[in-house]
Amino acid sequence: MPLILTEEQTMLQDAAHGFLNEQAPIAHLRKLRDERDADGVSRDLWRAFGEMGFAGVIIPEALGGMGWAP
């Protein structure tokens, strides 16, 4: 069964894709892997991800998120 995204979901997908292409190219992720970073994630990248609102996608609206979780 094909997944058909709503207009809002498509906009979110496009925004996330652009953000990650710019801020976390594969070279960045490989560097984290190769350096065996203790956190396994770039704190600056995660902070920027949150500032863009992506971290709140699955948080219920009543708690300040977008409430897009199934």
C-alpha positions as CSV (number, residue, x, y, z in Angstrom):
1,M,0.0,0.0,0.0
2,P,1.6,3.3,-1.0
3,L,2.1,6.0,1.5
4,I,0.5,9.2,0.5
5,L,1.7,12.3,2.4
6,T,-0.4,15.3,3.2
7,E,0.8,18.7,2.0
8,E,2.1,19.5,5.6
9,Q,4.0,16.2,5.7
10,T,5.5,16.8,2.3
11,M,6.6,20.3,3.4
12,L,8.1,18.8,6.6
13,Q,9.9,16.1,4.6
14,D,11.3,18.7,2.2
15,A,12.5,20.9,5.1
16,A,14.1,18.0,6.9
17,H,15.8,16.8,3.7
18,G,17.2,20.2,3.0
19,F,18.4,20.7,6.5
20,L,20.1,17.4,6.8
21,N,21.7,17.7,3.4
22,E,23.2,21.0,4.4
23,Q,24.0,20.4,8.1
24,A,24.7,16.7,8.2
25,P,26.2,15.5,4.9
26,I,27.4,11.9,4.9
27,A,31.0,13.0,5.5
28,H,29.8,14.5,8.9
29,L,28.2,11.3,9.9
30,R,31.2,9.2,8.8
31,K,33.4,11.5,10.9
32,L,31.3,10.8,14.0
33,R,31.6,7.1,13.3
34,D,35.3,7.1,12.6
35,E,36.1,9.2,15.7
36,R,34.0,6.8,17.8
37,D,32.3,9.8,19.3
38,A,31.0,8.9,22.8
39,D,27.6,10.6,22.2
40,G,27.3,9.2,18.7
41,V,25.7,12.5,17.6
42,S,26.8,16.0,17.1
43,R,25.3,18.1,19.9
44,D,25.4,21.2,17.7
45,L,23.5,19.4,15.0
46,W,20.9,18.0,17.5
47,R,20.5,21.5,18.9
48,A,19.9,23.0,15.4
49,F,17.5,20.1,14.7
50,G,15.5,21.0,17.8
51,E,15.5,24.7,16.9
52,M,14.0,23.9,13.6
53,G,11.1,22.2,15.4
54,F,11.8,18.7,14.1
55,A,12.2,17.2,17.5
56,G,8.6,18.1,18.4
57,V,6.9,16.3,15.5
58,I,5.8,13.3,17.6
59,I,5.2,15.3,20.8
60,P,1.4,15.8,21.4
61,E,0.2,19.3,20.8
62,A,-1.0,19.6,24.4
63,L,2.7,19.3,25.4
64,G,3.9,21.9,22.9
65,G,4.7,19.6,20.0
66,M,3.1,19.1,16.6
67,G,1.2,15.9,17.5
68,W,1.8,14.1,14.2
69,A,2.5,10.7,15.8
70,P,0.0,8.0,14.8
